[in-house]
Amino acid sequence: MSTEIGTPHGPARITRHDADGDATAVLLLGHGAGGGVGAPDLLAAAGTAVAAGVHVVLVEQPYRVAGRRAPAPAAQLDAAWLAVVEHVRAELALPMLFGGRSSGARVACRTAAAGGAVGVLCLAFPVHPPGKPEKDRLHELAAPTVPVLVVQGATDPFGRPDPAPGHEVVVLRGDHSLKSDMPGLRTAVAGWLEDHFGAVLLRQ
């Protein structure tokens, strides 16, 4: 079931997928710049999280709800995301994981500290615009001080980040869509949730 949530930049839309029984956390997932929450990699990650006992909230930014394809400026995306976070936190008193694909992964990284995220899941993080490696966004990826998982395609034209302390990078065959290796994506997400949050989240 989808619900519209008021934000400073128009209504966002959330769709909840609840885990069976008592969940240990809630994972918010945002879409890419020109896509929606039906992207195959987002749905694969969502299904994996639900199976692992984590509620999932798919978040559609206001510009997409309004029918626009061109993304809003970063500050607007972040403000709308944090408004959704506040709404979800009022409904679900659980530790929160932020995540998303491409542009949504950038939003998750930029807002992790302000939103109180305990972990960040990045699907196809766009390190730089295609063909412009000098214009990197690695400072955004480095911003979270909580565990980060990046799942990246080996031939992604948006680049590939290197692992760093607290930042795990799993490289799968394929490109920016991550559609070429869904089993690998599910395995990476499931392992990260178990390794980093299986017990930690239960204690919070």
N, C-alpha and C positions, 0 to 999 in steps of 0.2 A: 504494500500500500504506500502511495506517495503522498507527501504533505508539503505544502508551500510554507516557507519560513520567511518572515520579514527580515530584511537586512538594510543597511544604509544605502544600498544601491539597487533596490528592488527585490522582489521575492526570489529566493532560491528554492529549489525543490529537493527533498530528501526521500529516499526509498530505503526502508529498513528490511534487513534480512536477519532474523534472530536465530541464534544457536539454540539447540535443544537443551533444556535443563538450565542450570545456573551457569551463566557466562562468566569468564574471567576478565574480559575486557571488551571494549568496543573499538572497531576500526573504521575510521572515516576515510572514504576514497573519493578523490576528485578526478575529473576527466581531463583529456588533453585540450589544447587550444581550439581545434576545429572539430573535435569529436564529442561523443556523449558518453554516458555511463554504461552503454551497451557494448563498449569495446571488449573484444574477446579476452584480452589479458586482465582487464579489470574484473570481469565476471569470473575468470578462473581464480584470481586471487581472493575474490569475495567468497566463492564456494569453498576454497581451502580453509579460509579463516573460520567460516561458520562450522565446518566439520571439526575444527580444532577447538570449538567451544568459545568462539569470539563473535559477538554481534557485529554486523556490518551495516554501515550507513553510507549509501551512495549519494554523493552530493553534486547537484547540477547548479552551476553558477548562474546568477541572475541574467547575464547576457544570453545564455542558452535558453533559459526559461522564456525570455522575451522573443526568442526566435532568431537571434542574431548569431552569425558564425564567427565574426571578427571578435577576438577576445577583448575584454576590458583591460585597462591599465593594471599593473601589478598591485598598486595600493588598493584599488577597488576589489580586486580578487581576494586579497588578504583580508580586508575588512568584512567582506561578505562571508568568507570562510569562518572567521572568528565569531561572527554572529550565529552561524550554524552550530559551531562548537558550544557556545553558551547555551543554546536551546537543547542540544543533545545531552549536555552535562546535567541540565535540570531534570531531564527525563530518566537518565541512566547514571546512577552513581557508581561508575566503573572507571578504572584506568583507561585512558584514551590513547590509541595509536592513530597517527595521521599517515595518510598515504595518497597516492595517485599516480597517473601515468603522464609523462611528459610535462606539460605546463602544470598539471595538477600536482606532480611531484615537487616542482619548484615552490608552489604555494605551501605544500606541507612542510618543506624545509624552512621556508622563511617564517612561518608562524608557529613552529614547534615550541619555541621557548615561551612566547606570549600565550599560547593556548594550553600549555602544561602537558604536552604530549610526552609519553614515556618511551616512544619508539617511532621511527619513520620508515615507511616502505615506499621506495621509489621504483616505479616501473618505467624503463626507457627514459631515464633522466636526460634532458637535452643539454649536454655539456656546452655546446656552442651551436650557432646556426650552421647549416650545411655549407661546407667550403670556407668557413671563417673561424678557424681554430683560435685565432687571436682574441676573439670576443667570447671568452669562456665565462661560465656561471659557476665555477667551482667554489666561489665564496659562499654561494647559497647552499651548496651541498655540504660545506664544512660548518655551517651555522649551528645545526642541532648538536647538543651535547649528550644526547641519548643514543642508544643503538640505532644504526641505520643499515637497511639492506637495500642495495641497488641491484636490480635485475636488468641486464642490458644485452642487446643483440650484438653479436660479433661484427656485423657489417652495418651497424647503425650509422647513418651519415651525420647524425648529431653528436658523434664522438662517444668515447668510453672513458669513464673515470678510473683512476687507480684506487686500489684498496688503501685504507688509512686506519689508524687506531679507532676502533668503534664503528668503522664504516666497512661493511662487508660488500664485496662486489661479486656477483655471480654472472658469468658471461655464457649466454646461450647461443646456439646457431640461429641465424636469421637477422632481421633488420629492426627498424624502430617499432614495428607493430608487435613484435614478440610472438606472432602467431605460429612460427615454425616449430616451436618446442614447448607446447603447453604442459606436457608431463614434467619437463625440466623446471618450468615456472612454478608449478604446484609443489614440486619437491623442495625447491628453494624457499618458498614462502612457509611451507609447513615446518621445515627444519629450523628456520629462523624464529618462528613463533615458539617452538618447543625449546630451543636452546637458550633463548634470551628471556622469555616471558612465562614459560610454563609454571614456574614456582614464584617468580618475582611478583607477578600480577596477583597471585592468590594472597600475598602478604599485604597488599596495599588496601 
